[in-house]
Structure formats: C-alpha cells, structure tokens
C-alpha cells in the first residue's frame, strides 16, 4: 500500500493519521510508532505508519 522507503515528518504523520503532533511524539516515545531521529527531528517511514494502523485493527 505504501512506498516503504518514503519518510514523513512528525507534522506530515499527524495530518495523515488525524492526530496532533504531540500525540505522534507520545507514540514514538512509547515505541508504538517506529521512527528515526536525525539531528533534532524525527522521521517516520510510511511502512511504520501502516504497521501502527495494523495494530489498531482487530
């Protein structure tokens, strides 16, 4: 479904999931959403977003 190598910022991820940016940071810190840190910024692979969505579906 997603191009697994595409990286999104926290803001872009928040828009995609319709969450606030602070919620995305909470998900990253809790380990529920995998992200990589480059400098002071986090980047989330689209495949990680799909993995997170899959955990929400029963």
Long-range contacts (C-beta under 8 A, 24 or more apart in sequence): 1-50, 2-46, 2-47, 2-49, 2-50, 3-46, 4-45, 4-46, 4-47, 5-45, 6-45, 6-46, 7-36, 7-43, 7-44, 7-45, 7-46, 8-43, 8-44, 8-45, 8-46, 8-49, 9-41, 9-42, 9-43, 9-44, 10-35, 10-41, 10-42, 10-44, 13-44, 13-49, 16-49, 17-49, 17-52, 17-53, 27-52
